[in-house]
Amino acid sequence: MSAAVLIAAVVGGAVFFIIRRLFPQQKAAMLLRYPADTMKGKTVIVTGANSGIGKALAGELLKLRARVIMACRDQQRAEEAAQDIRTQAGPEQGEVVIKHLDLASLTSVRQFCEEINQEESKIDVLVNNAGIYQCPYTKTEDGFEMQLGVNHLGHFLLTHLLLDLLKTSAPSRIVVVSSKLYKNGHVNFDDLNSENNYDKAFCYSQSKLANLLFTLELARQLEGTGVTVNALTPGIVRTGLGRHVEIPLLAKPLFHLASLAFFKSPLEGAQTPLYLACSPEVEGVSGKCFANCEEEELMAKATDEQAAKRLWDISRRMVGLAN
């Protein structure tokens, strides 16, 4: 056996073992079935809808005759994705609208929301889906650590600027895509922007925990308005989210095989956000987190009301919303 083959076998076996240990009970999602006109007449915004879970979700909503606003950073990729989902949706389908949104730019977020508020009479569902995972240390246009900026702060501002329209559209829903990796982080209030130390895995987990704390506090503030907000953890899904993760070249084929065995497809990953966007079962439910279309019990750090309020106040200042 050549040295290269031996190394590939050892490294690949290690990768396979690690994946199996990290995700031992990943279960395939049941694909939901709703009446074809379930979302007819409803407008849904999906951020990051050009790929992965977002694209799969947009496609399912289009089949249910929703008006889907694909909020994406890359116009060309969004147009290609829109063509794909139109083709797959069949003759009886909703409408697709493509809008530019760069969550790493607060200016872009404000411009997007200004257009939506001027052009749309209502928003029935806002799905905060877009995200970035374990990227090298970079900052957003406004000087925020990239994962915190895109995954939390960009969506934080987006949601705030659309709240009035969501309230006038009530009953309406907000869906926040988090991750089970929130368990590996905490909110470092002493260095929220990671100026003193940067650990890409920790910063991702911190941003996903921030999603859950945002959901908790927003639900409290929206009580009685007819607007609900719930989070979800989709599990590990075969998407481009992990493009920044370095995998040894020799291990990539085995990693690909392992992903086919243990990871969900984008369509499977889209089932829980679809459930939260469409299902009558969660009408009026707010402030919860779901996995595989069932309510999920969270760790105490994700249900800490004081931490949620503190993060809320800091986030408002960071995005320029403080009074």
N, C-alpha and C positions, 0 to 999 in steps of 0.2 A: 504494500500500500504506500503510495507516495505521501510525502510530508504534507503537501497541499490538501490532499483528500482527508488525511488524518486530522489536520487542523480544522478543516471545514466541519467534519463530523463532530469533533469535540465542541467547537464554538456553537454549531447549530443545535447540538443536543442540550447545551447549557441554556441557549435562548428558549428552546422548546420547554425545558423544565421550568424556567422562570415564569414563562407565560402561564403554564399549567398551574403553578403555585399561586400566582397573582389572581387568576380568574378561573378557579376550580369549578364553579357552579354556574357559569354563564349559560343562561337558558335561552333558547330560541323564542323570539316573540311570536305570539299568535297574531296573524294579520287581521286587522279590524275590518268589519264590513258594515257600512252605513247605507241608508237609502240614497239613491243617486243625486237627489236634490237637497241633501242635508244642509249644505252651505250656500244654496242658491240665494242670491240677494245680499250675501254677507261679504264684507271686505276684510281681508287678512293681510297684515304686514309680516313678512318673514325676513329677518336679517341673515346674511350669509346664505342666500338661497341658490347660489350658483353651483354648489357642490355638496356632497355628503348628506347628512341628515336634512339640512335645509332644502336641498334640491328634491330629495325624496318626499319630504313633507309638502312642498309646494305642488309636486305632481299629484299627490293624493288629494289635496284640497281642490286642485283644478278639476279632477274627476268628479268631485262632489259639487261642482259648479260655483265655487267661490270666485270672487274677484281677488286675485293674489297679487300683492305688490311685492316684488322681489327687490329687496334693499341690499345692494351689492357694491363692493368697491371696484371690481373689475367689470367694465361695461361689456367687453367682448365675450368674456366667459359667461356673463349673465345672459347675453343674447343667445349663445350656444345652448346653455342650459334650458332657456325658455323654449327654444325650438324642440329640444329633446322631449320635454314634458308635454308640450302640445301634441307632438306626434304620438306619444304613448297614451294620452288621455282619451283619445277616441273622438267621435263626431259630436257627442253631447258633452260639452265642457264649459268651464267658466272662462274668465278673462285673465290675462297676464299683463301686468304693468311692470316695467323695469325702471327703477330709480337708483341714482347714484348715492351711496352712503359709505363713507370711510369713517369707521368708528375710532380710528387713531387721530382724528381731527375734530375738535369741538366745533370748528367753523363749518365743516361738512355736516355734522349732526344738526346744527342749527339751520343750515340751508335746507336740508332734507325735511325737517319738521315744519319749516315755514311753507314749503311747497305742499306738504300733506295737509296742513291746516287750511290752506287757501283752496286747494283743489278737491279735497275729499269732504263729503257731507257727513261721513261717519267712519269709525273704525270698530269693527266687531271683535277682532282678535289681534293682539300684538304678540309676536313670537320673537323673543330675544334669544337668538340661536347662535349667531356668529361668534367665533372664538379663535384664539391663537394659543399654541401649546409649546411650552419649553423652547422658546426661541432664544437665540443669543441676546446678550444684554443690549437693548436698544430703547430709545425713548420715542414717545409719540410726538406729534407736532407741537403739543402743548407742554412737553417736558415730563410726561408721566412714564414710569416703567411700562413697557409695551403690553405685557399680559394684564396688568392691573388696568391700564388705560383702555384697552379694547374690550376685555371680558367683563369688566365692571363699570368703569367710569363712563365709557361711551354709551353703554346701554342705560346707565343711571340717568344721564342727561336726556337721552332719547325718550325714555319713558316719561320723565317729568314734563317735557315740552309737548307731549301728546296726551297728557292726562285730561285736559279740559275736553278734548274731542272724544276721548274714551268715555268720559262721564256723561256727555250729552248723547252718546251712543248706547248707553246702558239699557239692558244688561250686556256687558262686554267683558272680555277676558284678556289677561296678560299671562303669558307663559314664559318661564325663564329656564333655559337649559344650563344646568350645573353639571357636576361630575362627582362620582364616588370618591375621587381623589381629594375632595375637600377634607377628608379624614386625616390626610397627611400634613395639613397646614394649620396655621392660626393667623389671625390678623395682627401683624406687627405694627401696632400703633406708634411705636417709637421710630420706626423706619419704614413707613408704609410704601414709600416710593423706591425702596431698596437702594438708597444712595450709599450706604455704608457697606453693604454686602449683597451680592446677587447669587442666588441659587435658583436656577431656572425651574427645577421641579417644585421647590417650595413656593415660588412666586405663582406658578400655575394653581397649586392647591389653595393658596391664599385668595386668589381671584375667584375660585369656584366657591369657597366658603363665603366670600363677600356676596356672591349671587344669592346664596341662601339667606344671609342676614338681611340683604336688601328686600327679598321676598317677604320675610317676616315683618319688617317694619312697614313696608308698603301696604301689606294686608291690613295692618292695624289702622293705618291712616285712611284706608279706603272703606272702612266699615260704614255701611249704610248708603254707599254711593251707587251700588249696583254693578260696580267693577270688581272683579275677582282677580287674584294673582296667585299662581301656584308654580312651583319649581319641579324639576324632574332630573333624574340621573339616568341617562340612556344606556349605561353599560359601555363596554368597549366595542367600538364600531369600526369597520374597515372604511376609513375616510382618509383624506389627505392631511388631517389635523396633526399627525405625527411626523410631518416632513422634516422637522428640525432634529428629530431623534437620530443619533448616529448608530448605525448597525454595521458591524463588520461585513465587508463585501462578500466574503465566503459564506456568511450566515444568512444573507438576504433570501436565497431561494427557500431555505428551511423556515425562515421567519414568515415568508409568504404562505407556505403550506400550513404553518401553525395558525396564521390569521384566518385562513379558510375554515380551519377546524374549530376554533374557539371564539372568533369575533363575530358579532352580528353584522349583517348586511346593512347598508344605509336605510333600506326600506324597513327592516326590522327595528333599527334604531329610531326610526321616525314614528313608530306606533304610539309611544307614550305622549309625545307632543301632539299628535293627531287626536288622541283620546282627550287631552286637556283642552284642545281647541274646539272639539265637536260634541263630545258626549254629553247627553242630558244627565248622566249619572253624577257629574261634578258641577252641575248648575248650582250656584250659590256657595260652593265650597271655596275657601280661600285660606291662604297662609300655610298650605301643606306642601309636602314634597312627595313625588310619585316615582316608582320604578316598575317597569313591566305592567303599567296601567293599574297599579295598586299603590295605596298609600304606604310610604316608607318611613320607618322610624329613624330619626336623625340623632346624631351624637349631641350631647349637651351644648357643645360650643356653637352648633348651628341653630340653636333655639334660645340663645342668650339674648334676652331683650335689651339689657343694658349695652352690650356690645353692638347690637343692631342699631340702637339709637345713636351711639357714639360714632359709628361708621357712617351713618346717614348724615349727621351734622358735618363731619369732616369732608365727606364726598360732595356735599352741597357747596362748601367753600372751594374745594378743588376745581369744580366745574363752573364756578362763577354764579351760583344760584343763591348764595347767602344774602340775607337782607342787610 
